[in-house]
Amino acid sequence: MKVLIVEDEARLASLIKRALTEEGHTVEVAGTGEDAISVLTSISLDIVILDVMLPGMNGLDVCRRVRKLKYSVPILLLTAKSSIEDRVEGLDAGADDYLLKPFALAELMARLRALTRRPATVPNAHLEVLNIHLDPIGMYVWKDNEPIALTRKEFGILEYLMKNAGRVVTRDMIANHVWDYDFLNTTNVIDVHIRTLRKKLGDAQPGTLIMTVRGVGYRMPKTIS
């Protein structure tokens, strides 16, 4: 796996690089957002570990630039900010997941494995629920024939909800099928992804496409009454 670490704290970048190298991965390091864009546009990468607080072009700006350039590489944000608003901003910018500082290397590795693990797909398993169409092979989503750009995790959540349309799925079920790991803040990550999914699908709160079942999870109805 080829990894880009974008981190201006040299000690932390070195620590992460050493851990990844010991597991057999190829690692590039950039200390600024500008350097990160230069690397991203010059070589093929499997994943990006991106600090939010960078000098000059910050991590969110890097995310937006990467997505504007149509690169679909998974991005894991490293951030010291823990509010829901900060998480929403990061995911809206195009990140696939985030990890709060300080963190354990074991959790970082688990999140990287989860982000780079492609979900199993079934040939010709095109999904259609309400006015949403999803192609799991090409990873395309349309609403009313208009394409919707989703991150990999947003796509995974929507696909799981559509496959289980009419049923209530819990946050644990979503975490197990989309993330494949269980950490204390996974629930918050899912809730933030649901908010951004609703925004991209034009599904205003409390949601008619993705309905909240209070205290349990979410449900995508087969029909809207």
Buried (B, 14 or more C-beta within 10 A) or exposed (E): BEBBBBBBBEEBBEBBBEBBEEEEBEBBBBBBBBBBBEBBEEEEBBBBBBBBBBEEBBBBBBBBBBBEEEBEBBBBBBBEBEEEEBBBBBBBBBBBBBBBBEBEEEBBBBBBBBBBEEBEEEEEEEBEBBEBBBBBEEBBBBBEEEEBEBBBBBBBBBBBBBBBBEEEBBBEBBBBBBBEEEBEEBBBBBBBBBBBBBBBBEBEEEBBBBBBEEEEBBBBBEEEE
